[in-house]
Amino acid sequence: MKNKGGSFFSGIDTLVGWYGMAAILLAYALVSFGTLKPDSLTYQLLNLSGALGILVISLLKRAFQPAALNIVWAIIAVVAVIFMFAK
C-alpha cells in the first residue's frame, strides 16, 4: 500500500510527526491554563513523547535543526522525570 510519499511508512511517519506537534502544544496549553502543573508526570511525558515524534519526522526529512532541538527537549523531559522519581 503506497501513498504520495512513495512508501507505506511515510503515512505513519507523518502521523508520528503530527502527534509530536499536538502533544507538545497540548502540554503547553494545559500548563498555561492551569490544568496541569509543570512538575506533573503527565506534562513531562507529553513533552517527551512529543519531542520524540518530532525528532523522528525531522530525521527522516533530514531537517537537522528541529531534530537537535527535540533531542534536547527529550533529554530535559527524561531528566525531569528522573528527578521526580528520585524525590
Secondary structure, 3 states (H helix, E strand, C coil): CCCCCCCHHHHHHHHHHHHHHHHHHHHHHHHHCCCCCCCCHHHHHHHHHHHHHHHHHHHHCCCHHHHHHHHHHHHHHHHHHHHHHHC
